[in-house]
Amino acid sequence: MQNLKNIVDWKNFFYNIERVNTDKSLDTPSGRFIKEIIISTILQTCSNNNVVYVNENGWDFQYQDIKIESKSQKFCLNTKKGKSKKNTSSIKLKNTLGDSKHAVLNFDALMIVDTGSMDSYAVAYIEKQDITAEMLKYVADGVCIQIPKDKLTFIVDNDTIKKYAIIPNENPQSFMQVIQQAILNNIKIL
């Protein structure tokens, strides 16, 4: 997993996350679903297809023989002012739509991406064998996780991201508009 530090072009990854964050149409309930697909596609692209988005039941990416579950959330690793948190935010690990007590973790590593802002961007992971029962909380419709920061391994930290001096695009085209246009271009009327 630590190889991802060099495999992924994190500067371009977070440049595109900055673009995603300016697209407010992705902050709706349906938009958040699409946003996760966009972020996953950005990661695969910025890894030169070394980290492949597979969207399997229980994990999102395959890197070599490692099954990676990925969770992205604003300000989950750092505060809005860029201060390090003692623990991650509570992150919904699995949606079970019912019986959460029998949820199985099918991945090898959990990657957490802070997508809050230039002041909080970071990527960390934890191996599945290092996840303890104390980190997990079973709720009616799923499993949440909150991880002490000292149990995480950082692939790229916020100080590194800040050195990239990413300048956000002032007039980005809406990702939602691009997707809608692509769908319209592919609709066939008989």
N, C-alpha and C positions, 0 to 999 in steps of 0.2 A: 504494500500500500504506500509506503514512503516513496516509492519510485514515481508516484503521481506528481510529486513536486517538480520533477523534470519532464515528465511525459506530457503534462497539460500546459498549454500556454495560458497561464493564469491572468496575465495582463489583458489579453483579448477576451478571456472568459468574463472577467469583471467589467470590462468595457461594455460588453453586451448585456450583462446584468444591469448595469446602469441604464442602458436603453430600455430594458424590460421594465425597470422601476418607473420610468417616465410615462409608460403606457397605462393610464388609469383604467382603461377598459378591461385590463387583466386582473383588477382587484374586485371583481364581482364574483359571486359563487361559481358561475360557469367559466368565467375567465381564469380563476385560480387553477382549474383542471388543465386548461390549455397552457397556462403559465408554466406548470410543472413539465409539460411535454417540451415546451420551448427551452427551458433551462436544461433539460436532459439532452436535447439536440445540440445546444451550445457546448455542453461538456464533451459530447462525442466529437464534435467538429474541432474543438480546441485541443483535443488529444490526438488529432490526426487519425481518428478512428481506432486508436489503441484501446480506449475505454468505450465499449460498445453498449448502446442503449438497447436492452433486450425486453424490458417490461414484463418480466416473468412473475409468477405468483410468489411473492416473498422477497424478490430482489429486482433492482432496476438496471444494473450494469454488470457486464462481465469484463474483467481485466485479467488477461491470461487465464488462470484457473480459479480466480477469486470472484465470488459472487458478492456484489456490493449493493446494499440497500442505501438509497440516498434520500435525505430529508433536507429541504431548504426552508428557511423561515427567517423573517426579518428580526434582527437583534436577538438571535438565539445564543450566540457565543459572547457578544460584546454589547454594551449599552449604546444608546443613541449617541453618546459623547465619546464612544470608543474605549470606555473603561472595560477591563476584563471582568467577566462575571465569575462568581465562585462556582456556580453550577450552570449547565445549559438551561434554557427555558424548557418547560414541559413540552415535549414533542410527541405528536400522535404517531406511534410507530406502526400500528396495524389497525385497520378498520375491519372488525369482525362481523358487523351487522348482527350481533347476537352474542353467542357464547364466547366471551373473551378468555375465560379460564383455561381453555384448551388451545389457545393460539400458539403456533409454532414459529420460531424464528428460523427462516430458511436460508439466510444469508451468511457469509463468512465475516463481513465487516460492515459496519454502519458508518457512512460518511455524512457529516453534517456541514451544510453550507449556510453561512450567515449572509443573507441578501439584503440587509437593512439599508446601508448607505456606505459611502466612502469611508466613513468613520468607524464602521463595524465589520466590513467585509473580512471573511476568514473561512478556512476550510479545515476541518479536523475529522478524525475517525477514531473508532474503537473496534477492536476485534470482538467477535461474538463471544468467545470464551471469557472475555473480561467483563461482560455484562453480568451484573449481580441482581439477585431478586430485589434488593433494596432500591435499585434504580428503576424498576418497573412498577407501574400502577395499572391495575386492571379496572377498566370502567365498563359501563353497560355495553357499549358498542365498539370496544377496542382495547388496545394496550398503549399506554403512554410511557415515555421514558424521560428521565431527568438524570443527567450524568455530571458527576463532579468534574470540574475542569482538569484536575490533576490526573484523571483517568484517560484523558484524551491525548492523542498524538496529533499535533498540528502539521498539516501538509503545507499550508501557507497561512501565515499570521497577518494580522491587520497592519503591523508596521511595514511588512514587505509590500502589501497592496498599496499603502500610502506612497511608497517610493515610486510607484509606477506613474503617478501624476496623471491619472485618467481624467480626461476632459469629456464631460457628457456631451452628446450630440444635442444641439439646441432645438432642432426641429426633426426629430426622428419620425419615420413613418410608423404608424401604429401597427404592431404585430398582428392585432386582431383584423385590421383592414387588409393586410397582406394575406392572411389566411382566408378571409372571406373572398378576396379576389381570386386566389388560387382555386377555391372551391367552385366559384362561378365560371372560371375558365375551363373547368373539367366536367361541368354538367353537360350531358348530351340529351338533346330533345329529339325524339323520333318523329 
